């Protein structure tokens, strides 16, 4: 089966959602989640209510886009072990289809977050399917073994059928597990069929883990689980790649509502830390959040886990970071050559590199002595480059040309 780029090809994502809900009902009892309802003023049987949670006023179930041509479908539930199970599908005829399905456990459990994310156009589909770990698996080996070890063979099978999608926003990696399916494929019947199978398998695994999960009683552990989930919600509510399109479709304020109160509900209630508390590398001088999606850009050309789930991406990540460092050295050098920017440039010198290392690849900066040595090596090389460049500029009198690197 090949070809067939039309958007009619492939399964409507509603089918994925129905499957997941039916399977969930076999294992637990779902109750509608409050995020599905509008709290708004209205009149019921002649009486005025300033705020009524009432199904006829469902807020997110059917959202109208500004072009009236796009259909949204939103559903959310909770269950005894599940804090939030929510799904959003969007379909714009002959243009695109979206599936955003996620399940978050109560903080008494350290279950991974089920995450199925598909953006499909007639030409291609961008897919992330994963049991996103609550704890970074490159650092927390016990967490990796607990949830992923047994299912590596299945992940291996799907990673062959749905190959690695190429370079990805590097920050995303810490939210992914060794079983992640990150792929970009041609929108064909065959590919969607495989994706449907993978979705069903991954979701059944998540339900099985949910079923087996034992309630944690230790308050400190529960608080830590809650904070990890909050960190994840905070990341996605700020930097999700779908956010700009949502704004375009339903306007800035409704998109914000949808993101904060539906898709990543809990971001305002599960914790009090801010985005910059969790991700300080995004801080700008004036204290605001840098609007860039990524501070280090894209990396990981190939799958950075081996068949046993061992992370093998350090070397590539290091290369990317080094090359960003060289870029920064050039920039610093340019600024140093302009008197006006001198104090700023001195202040900023090489801040990017250690910040990235420390917060994005703690496994590298904290545990690998060799990596730490490499960092000093790169810094020394950067000093050299800056010196050289300054000399060259002085010589040529050319203040703006970048000569190093
Ligand atoms: C693209 N979505 C992407 C990409 C990823 C994800 C990895 C590729 C671009 C990149 O490298 O960042 C998904 N990223 C994730 C997920 C996590 C993550 C799930 O870090 C979890 C931690 N997607 C939606 C919705 C829309 C959407 C609701 O969920 C639109 C309404 C669209 N996703 C969307 C679009 C792109 C995309 C349009 C391509 C645009 C781009 O690459 O910036």
Boltz pocket constraint, residues with backbone or C-beta under 6 A from the ligand:
constraints:
  - pocket:
      binder: B
      contacts: [[A, 88], [A, 90], [A, 98], [A, 99], [A, 100], [A, 115], [A, 117], [A, 118], [A, 119], [A, 126], [A, 128], [A, 132], [A, 167], [A, 168], [A, 169], [A, 171], [A, 172], [A, 173], [A, 175], [A, 176], [A, 236], [A, 241], [A, 242], [A, 243], [A, 245], [A, 246], [A, 298]]
      max_distance: 6.0
